[in-house]
Amino acid sequence: MVHCKMSLPTNAILERPSWFALQFELRALEEGSIPRFLGPVFHGAFGHALRESCVQLPQAIPLYDLCYERNSTSSPNRTQPFLFDVHRDCGGNMRCGDGIRAQWIGKPILASAPAFLPALLYSLKIMAANGLGPDLVPFELIAVRILPHPIFRPDDSGINILPAVYTFTDLQKPSDSERAEIKLETPTQLVSKNRILKSVDGPIFFRRLWQRIAAWGEFELCSQIKPPFFDEIGVKCDETHWQLAERWSSRQQKRLDVSGLVGRVTFSGLDNFAWGLLRIGEQLHVGKNTTCGLGKYFIMEK
């Protein structure tokens, strides 16, 4: 965790976050029904698969500890170092041979050891084979792409494969518009004063976006790096609606509500900094339960 020793420029929030992606494809081995929105399903199944990987591959244990921060101190600014990026309607009734595409996005530290990337791929394979959804419909892992691209490095044991990473410089696109239209693709939970909002509020959306990106970049929230209020950002058009969704937590043995806002919204009053936050958030999501794929949105480019 990075502690603030001095005042940092506002744009520092944009410059530190980095990530890589595993774009994977599954193929159904049997007919069956799975939830239409698979983000929470993937999250739970991946956790079980990674624990199983630790039995088969003891070198995966440090990876599990990093993914679930078992050895980290509690912090209100802490976020899980990975998320699932899934279309909200990629599931449903599956026929044998039907495919699903999704992404697993992680911090670079999750590929920092030679054993970590093979353990991640092995866990995705186990996740598919163990089955998805309440009926445990079996799948097979048929393809994985490392994004933006793999890096091959020779070492004493052979060839070590590491992913390259994305940073803000990969996303920068000049924009002279003070307006932005986005589409909330998966249920988005924006919290203010301990309650989930049922409509989009401009300043709260960008404040939560700032907090999400600061947490991913492992900034310590302190007096030297307080978030802006974003009071100048307004909502010109809100065409969102509330979508019901839930997930089963095997750890808590109960169903959890993951409902949220979906649909289009247009913001006004954006400056270059707000645009930067919006572009990074398009990759890392916004709001609560982002690890499960919630808070995914697209910028609707003109």
C-alpha positions in Angstrom: 0.0 0.0 0.0 1.3 3.4 -0.9 1.1 6.0 1.8 0.9 9.7 1.1 4.0 11.6 2.2 3.3 14.7 0.1 0.7 16.4 -1.9 0.1 14.6 -5.2 -1.2 16.1 -8.4 -4.8 15.2 -9.3 -3.7 13.4 -12.5 -1.6 10.9 -10.5 -4.7 8.9 -10.0 -4.8 8.3 -13.8 -1.1 7.4 -14.2 -0.6 4.5 -11.8 -3.3 1.9 -12.5 -2.3 -1.0 -14.9 -3.9 -4.3 -15.7 -3.8 -7.3 -18.0 -6.6 -9.5 -19.4 -7.2 -13.1 -20.1 -9.9 -13.4 -22.8 -11.3 -16.9 -22.6 -13.8 -18.9 -24.4 -15.9 -21.8 -23.1 -17.9 -24.5 -24.9 -20.9 -26.3 -23.4 -20.5 -30.0 -23.1 -24.2 -30.6 -22.3 -27.5 -28.9 -22.7 -28.7 -27.0 -19.7 -29.8 -23.6 -18.2 -27.4 -21.2 -16.6 -28.1 -17.6 -15.3 -28.1 -15.1 -18.1 -25.7 -12.8 -16.3 -22.7 -14.9 -15.5 -20.4 -12.4 -13.7 -21.3 -13.5 -10.1 -21.4 -17.2 -11.3 -17.8 -16.9 -12.7 -16.7 -15.2 -9.5 -17.9 -17.9 -7.2 -16.8 -20.8 -9.5 -13.3 -19.2 -10.0 -12.8 -19.0 -6.3 -13.6 -22.7 -5.8 -11.4 -23.6 -8.8 -8.4 -21.6 -7.6 -8.6 -23.3 -4.2 -8.7 -26.7 -6.0 -5.7 -25.6 -8.0 -3.8 -25.0 -4.8 -4.1 -28.7 -4.0 -2.8 -29.8 -7.4 -0.3 -27.0 -7.8 1.0 -25.9 -4.4 2.9 -23.0 -6.1 -0.6 -21.5 -6.7 -1.1 -20.9 -3.0 0.6 -17.5 -3.0 -1.6 -16.5 -6.0 -4.7 -17.5 -4.0 -3.5 -15.3 -1.1 -3.0 -12.4 -3.4 -6.4 -12.8 -5.2 -8.3 -12.9 -1.9 -5.8 -10.7 0.1 -5.6 -13.2 2.9 -2.4 -11.7 4.3 -3.4 -8.0 3.8 -4.5 -5.6 6.5 -8.1 -4.3 6.3 -8.6 -1.0 4.5 -11.7 0.9 3.3 -9.8 1.7 0.1 -8.9 -1.9 -0.6 -10.3 -3.7 -3.7 -9.9 -7.2 -5.0 -7.2 -7.3 -7.6 -9.2 -8.9 -10.3 -12.6 -8.8 -12.0 -14.8 -10.6 -14.5 -15.8 -8.6 -17.6 -18.9 -10.4 -18.9 -21.8 -9.4 -21.2 -25.0 -9.3 -19.1 -26.9 -11.7 -21.4 -24.1 -14.2 -22.3 -25.8 -17.1 -20.4 -29.3 -18.6 -20.6 -30.4 -21.8 -22.2 -27.3 -23.6 -23.5 -27.1 -26.3 -26.2 -24.2 -28.7 -26.4 -21.5 -26.8 -28.4 -22.7 -23.3 -27.5 -19.9 -20.9 -26.7 -19.4 -18.2 -24.1 -16.7 -15.5 -24.3 -15.6 -13.4 -21.3 -12.6 -11.7 -19.8 -10.7 -12.0 -16.5 -8.9 -8.8 -15.7 -6.2 -8.6 -13.1 -3.5 -6.5 -11.6 0.1 -7.2 -12.9 1.1 -8.6 -9.5 -1.1 -11.6 -10.3 1.3 -12.6 -13.0 4.5 -11.6 -11.2 5.7 -15.1 -10.5 6.4 -17.8 -13.2 3.9 -20.2 -11.7 1.0 -17.7 -11.5 -0.1 -17.5 -15.1 -0.2 -21.3 -15.5 -2.2 -21.5 -12.3 -4.7 -18.9 -13.6 -5.2 -20.9 -16.8 -5.5 -24.2 -14.9 -8.1 -22.6 -12.6 -10.2 -21.4 -15.6 -10.0 -24.9 -17.0 -11.2 -26.4 -13.6 -13.9 -23.7 -13.4 -15.3 -24.8 -16.7 -15.1 -28.5 -16.0 -16.8 -28.3 -12.6 -19.9 -26.7 -14.2 -21.6 -23.4 -14.1 -24.9 -22.4 -12.5 -27.2 -24.2 -10.0 -27.4 -27.2 -12.3 -23.5 -27.3 -12.8 -23.7 -27.4 -16.6 -20.2 -28.6 -17.7 -18.0 -26.7 -20.1 -14.6 -27.0 -21.6 -12.0 -24.2 -21.9 -11.2 -24.0 -25.6 -9.2 -20.8 -26.0 -7.4 -18.1 -23.9 -5.8 -15.0 -25.3 -3.4 -12.9 -23.2 -4.1 -9.2 -23.7 -2.6 -6.8 -24.7 0.0 -9.5 -25.7 2.2 -12.1 -24.0 5.9 -11.5 -23.3 8.3 -14.4 -23.6 11.4 -14.2 -21.4 14.1 -16.9 -21.0 15.2 -17.8 -17.5 17.1 -20.7 -15.9 14.1 -23.0 -16.1 13.3 -22.4 -19.7 10.9 -19.8 -21.2 8.8 -17.7 -18.8 5.6 -16.2 -20.2 4.3 -12.9 -18.7 1.5 -10.6 -19.9 2.1 -7.1 -21.0 -0.1 -4.5 -19.3 -2.5 -1.8 -20.2 -2.1 1.7 -18.7 -3.9 5.0 -19.2 -1.6 5.9 -22.1 -3.2 3.0 -24.1 -6.6 4.6 -23.6 -6.0 8.3 -24.1 -8.2 9.8 -26.8 -8.4 13.6 -27.1 -11.9 14.9 -26.6 -13.0 18.5 -26.7 -16.6 17.6 -25.6 -17.9 18.4 -22.2 -20.6 15.8 -22.7 -20.3 12.0 -22.6 -22.9 9.3 -23.2 -22.4 5.9 -21.7 -24.3 2.7 -21.6 -24.4 0.8 -18.2 -24.1 -2.7 -19.5 -24.3 -4.7 -16.3 -26.2 -3.8 -13.1 -24.5 -0.8 -11.5 -24.7 -0.1 -7.8 -23.8 3.5 -6.8 -23.8 4.0 -3.1 -24.4 7.3 -1.3 -24.9 7.6 2.5 -25.1 3.8 2.9 -27.9 3.4 0.3 -27.9 2.3 -3.3 -29.1 4.9 -5.7 -32.1 4.2 -8.0 -31.0 6.8 -10.5 -27.7 8.2 -11.7 -26.2 11.2 -9.9 -23.3 12.8 -11.8 -21.1 13.9 -8.9 -21.6 10.6 -7.1 -20.9 8.5 -10.2 -17.6 10.2 -10.8 -16.7 10.2 -7.1 -17.2 6.5 -7.0 -15.3 6.1 -10.3 -12.4 8.1 -8.7 -12.4 5.9 -5.6 -12.5 2.7 -7.7 -9.4 3.8 -9.8 -7.6 5.1 -6.7 -8.1 1.7 -5.0 -7.0 -0.3 -8.0 -3.8 1.9 -8.1 -3.3 1.3 -4.4 -3.4 4.9 -3.4 -4.0 5.4 0.3 -6.9 7.8 0.7 -5.6 10.6 3.0 -5.7 14.3 3.4 -3.1 14.8 0.6 -5.2 13.0 -2.0 -8.8 13.8 -1.3 -11.2 13.1 -4.2 -12.7 16.1 -6.0 -16.4 16.8 -5.5 -17.2 16.8 -9.2 -20.0 19.3 -8.5 -19.8 20.7 -12.0 -20.8 17.4 -13.6 -24.5 17.0 -14.3 -26.9 14.4 -15.9 -28.5 15.7 -19.1 -30.4 12.6 -19.9 -31.0 9.5 -17.7 -32.5 6.5 -19.6 -31.5 3.9 -17.0 -33.8 1.4 -15.3 -33.4 -1.0 -12.4 -32.5 -4.5 -13.3 -33.1 -7.3 -10.8 -30.3 -9.8 -10.3 -29.0 -12.1 -7.5 -26.2 -14.5 -6.9 -25.8 -17.5 -4.6 -23.0 -17.2 -2.0 -21.8 -20.7 -1.0 -19.7 -19.1 1.7 -22.7 -17.4 3.3 -25.2 -20.0 2.2 -27.7 -17.5 0.9 -28.8 -15.5 -2.1 -27.3 -12.0 -2.4 -28.9 -9.1 -4.3 -26.8 -7.8 -7.1 -29.5 -5.7 -8.8 -28.5 -2.3 -10.2 -29.0 0.3 -12.9 -28.6 -0.5 -16.6 -29.2 1.7 -19.7 -28.0 4.9 -21.2 -27.0 8.2 -19.4 -25.6 11.4 -20.7 -23.2 13.5 -18.5 -22.3 17.2 -19.0 -19.6 19.3 -17.5 -16.7 16.9 -18.1 -13.1 18.2 -18.3 -10.0 16.2 -19.4 -9.6 14.7 -15.9 -13.2 13.4 -15.8 -12.7 12.0 -19.3 -9.6 10.2 -18.1 -11.5 8.6 -15.3 -14.3 7.6 -17.6 -11.9 5.8 -20.0 -10.2 3.9 -17.3 -13.5 3.0 -15.6 -14.7 1.6 -19.0 -12.1 -1.2 -18.3 -12.2 -1.5 -14.5 -16.0 -0.8 -13.9 -17.6 1.4 -11.2 -19.6 1.0 -8.0 -20.1 -2.1 -5.8 -19.4 -5.7 -6.6 -17.1 -4.9 -9.6 -15.2 -8.2 -9.1 -18.4 -10.0 -10.1 -18.7 -8.0 -13.3 -21.1 -5.3 -12.0 -20.6 -1.7 -13.0 -19.5 -2.4 -16.6 -20.2 0.4 -19.1 -19.4 1.5 -22.6 -18.6 5.0 -23.8 -20.9 5.7 -26.7 -18.5 7.4 -29.1 -20.0 9.9 -31.6 
